[in-house]
């Protein structure tokens, strides 16, 4: 789903996703979130995208991303709160939002840039 069609989640423009569960919450697959996810699940990063097909790993990923993006202590969530929060959104939406967060985390920032004509082959 694209952000234009989905009022439950959208890109935040800063490499993360805003998802509305009990309220709008920021989540980002940062280095801190990746470490927390791997520690909680034992899942290797290269297995992450397939691993989140397991609901417990999906829950752990959301927990890690929400807490890594939390700006204030009251924005942090416990593992115990995650099941209730995730039940507030359709499963397809959760998978789409998690997939977008993974995509944004591993996006190549150079991929969208136009080539520099001064460095083009044959330029002097």
N, C-alpha and C positions, 0 to 999 in steps of 0.2 A: 504494500500500500504506500502511496506517496503521502507526503505531509499535507498536500492540498486536499486530499480526500479523507483525512483521518484527524478528527478533532481530539482524539485521545492522546496522540503523541505527535511530536514534530521535532525537526532538527533545531538546535539552539543557535546555529551559526558559529559556534566555538568548538566544534568537534564532538559535541555531545547531543543528547536527546532530552527533551522535556516530555515527561509522561504524566498523565493525570490518572492517579489512583484514588486515594482519599482526597488529594489536592494535587495541583501541579508540582512535580518534583523533578529536579535535574538529575541526570545520570550520565556518567562518562566512563568509558573503558580506559582508564589511565593506568600508568605503571602500578600505582598503589592498588587499584581495583584488580588488576591482573594477578598481582601477588596474593591478594586476599582470596581470590577465586581459586587459584592453584592450591593454596594452603588448605582451603575448606573442602575441596573436592578431590584433590590428587590428579585432576585432569590436566594434561599438558596443553600448552597454548595452541599447538597445531591441531589438537583434538577438540578445541573449544566449540567451534561451530556445529560439529556433529554431536558433541557431548551435551549441548543444551536441549537436545531432544528428550533428555531425561528430565522430568519435572523438578527433581531435587537439585540438579545442576543449574537449571534455569533459575530456580529460586535463589541459589547461591550467587549466580551471576548478577541478578538484580540487587541483592543485598550488597555485594561488593561495589557495584557501580553507584548505587544510591548513596552509600556511605562515603565513598571517595569524592563524590561531588557535593556532599553536604557542607554548607558554609557555616552552619551554626549547630551546636550540640542538639538542639531540639529537632533538627532535620535528620539526624541519624536514626536508623531503624535497627531493631534487634532481629536476629534470625527468627525468633518466634512471631514477630509481627509480619514477616514477609508473606506467609501463606494467606493471611487475611487481606493484605494489601493487593496481592496478585489476583485474588478472587474478584476484585472490583473491575477487572477488565477482561474482555474475551481473550481466549488463548491465542487465537490468530494474531491479535493485536500485540500481545506480549512477545510472541516470536518475531513479528515484524520489527518491533522496537528494539529488541535485543540484536537482531540481525543488522539493523542500521547502526547501532552503537559499535558493533564489531567492525562493520565496513568502515565507519568513520575513523576508528582507532588505527586501522591498518591502511588507510588511504595514502596514496603517494601525493604529497603536496605539489610535486613538480609536474604531475600528469596533466593538470589543467592549464599550465602556463603556456603562453605562446613562445615559440623559439625566438631567441635573441638574434636579430638580423646581423648584429656586429660580430657574432660568433659563428655565423653560418659558414659552411664549407665554401672555400673560395673567396671569402671576404678578405679584404686587405685593409 
